[in-house]
Amino acid sequence: MSIKSFLCFFSLLFFTSVIYTQSISGNENVCQYNCENYTLENVSGGLFVWNVENAKLDVNTGKTVNICWRKPGTHTIQVIDLSNTSNTPILRLEVTVYADLFTDITFPVIESCPRMDSLSNGIDQEFPPLECAVACENSESVYLADGQENSVFEWQISGATPQEDEGNVITVLWGEAGFGTIQLTETNIGGCQDSIEYCIEILEQPTADITTNRSFSNPCIGQIIYLFGEGEDAVNYEWYVNDIFLSDEQNIEFEIPNGDGQEIALITISECMCRDTAFYSITPMNDEGPVISCVGTTCLGSEETYYAENICGEYNWSVSSEGSIIEGGSMSDNYVTVIWNNGPIGEITLSVNNCNDLICNNTMSVQIPIIEPTLIIEGPDETCKS
């Protein structure tokens, strides 16, 4: 190889290496509205002219520029070297711009239950008080991250214990009534971050209690039991028997259908959908109880007669203080006549012995609704014949 050929080959090799070492350095994955510095590496001479679309350059010449990215997507930085000594007239760098984050949390829906935090405390402030989301004490709540696809989510909770964290969904168990916080930080695949935090007012749950006018722990088959729901701050009631919905009334009547055990549950619900549950267990006898007939609503001051349908050797009648026995009611009588003097509810009880059929020996009771007549008819006692 001649010296001239060698020099030509060496020069080509040298300039090729320069071509591959000249470059634009800077962050290739950026966040929308962020500003980044970009620098030309292994260049000399110049004038260098920069150009990029959908972004703002602080200057468009020089070896280093600052670019503020405005629009999500993939954008190309181009640099033209106007000097005569440049071996790379145009340098390019592709930059991916990730959309701005608007991280938020989707809360369980609790209608018409806004709560204000305790910072206001009735004192005039320069700024309005914060509005807190709500949760119920000793209850689980599920929260959903509202963010970009493929983002990484990190939760921070105070006042509750995380039960299950699936990244974009978290289940927490709130503790005692008071205040807590829930914070969510989102990091997208471009490394952009955003976070949001909410205060949480942890509301007291209502109380739940089941009361009765007598013990019904071992009633007879066919016995009607009367249960009363009580609950501080409760606005709605739900009754279940062996996990089957029975009623949404505050008080219920329930007839024992058979000799199987009955597990009665009362759920009290507050205005903000907080709940509490009370239980009442019943173990019935295996036999049917005595039957009292002619039971129904009566009027204050009315006389009513009630009968035992079973044929027995002994009847034990009793009437609550709202009424008085005026006929029957002895141990040999299968009926009782009562005048109802007071309301709104009276009660008749019956137990029997020495019956023709096998009868549960527990006491059977029925409640009698007593209403006061309020309808007044006015008009002349006598009218003319037409």
Phi, psi and omega in degrees: 000133180285162179300323182294317180294320180298316180296322178296318179295317180297319180296318179298318179297319182294311183293327177296319179295325178294320181302318185280343181265341175287134184199172173252124178256146180157174184289124181266352176233113187228168180259145177303136180076359174277155179245134183228151175268140177230137188228143174277131181251140174059044176238158175216165181079226186120173028278133179255126182246125184259148177210139175202142179265156177058032177206167182241124176268140174288320170220162181246011176225160179112177181273340179227134177227162174246128184241128175257122188270130187252327190235134177294154179130190178255125184233152185246125172272131177238138178232126177254129176260112183274359181285156181283342185269356185287140175263349179232095182301326183228128172250144182227150173215124177272132182236131176263124181253122181265138185302149179300142182273139173232068185294137176209172182238131174268123185261157170301142184280119172233103187289142172054046180221053174285143179229144178259148182284170187280357182293333181292307173053027177077010183255137177295133180230160177291325180249148178292155180292155178289146173260124183261148167286168184237154173213162181258139179297148177057033180228156177269142175226147180246130182238142184243130176284132178251100184204199183276154177295142179071011174284160173256133184243137178234126183256144171227125186235138168235143182088003181211164178246121177299135179256323181205124182240109180253021180091276181274354177228135177226140176247128182233155175249112182284147182268219184290160180301144182154221180230146176218185178220156172225125183235139179233128175244128181248134174235118181274178186292347175269001180086003179285146183230148172210152179216157178215148182224139177236145169274149182235123172270117180270111187273148174293139176279152177291163173270158177224131180211140177249125178237158177224164177273354176197170180282128177240033185292328179227066182282169176275159172297134183090351178294136173266123178253149184241119182240140184242127179269133177229141179192122176290132182070010179276136177243342178223153182228143175226127179252137177229140174241118184050046177070010177253129182299136181244312188197156172246019175276159179290323180239146184226157167247134182223124179266128180293118187277331184199189183272006179284152177297145181239122177254110183259131180239136174245124175251122175261143186231130179272177180300327181264021174068020171283150189226154169216156185229137173238151184235150177218118184260139180231130174243098185289158168286164184271358182246157176283148179269173177297151183250128176257124182254171181067035180268135177180182180291141178225174181255154177299129181089358182278152172257130181227147179245134183236145187236148169269125183282343183269147177267114186223164179275343183212133178237133178240100182264148168210152183230142180292171186294348179288343183228169178227137177282124180248349178199148180070200176087001178277173184295339180263356184266132176267017178215166175210136176251130187232139168256128184265115185264336183219161178232191006267348182230129171248169182218139175241135178236150182213131167232153186225160176219158175056053182267157177295324179254162178290117185237138174300133185271009175279164181283134174261138179226147175226147178260143181243110174293132182239120181248153179263126180299129180239353183278121179246124178261122181249150178151169181291149178287331180234144177230161179278142176285140180278000000 
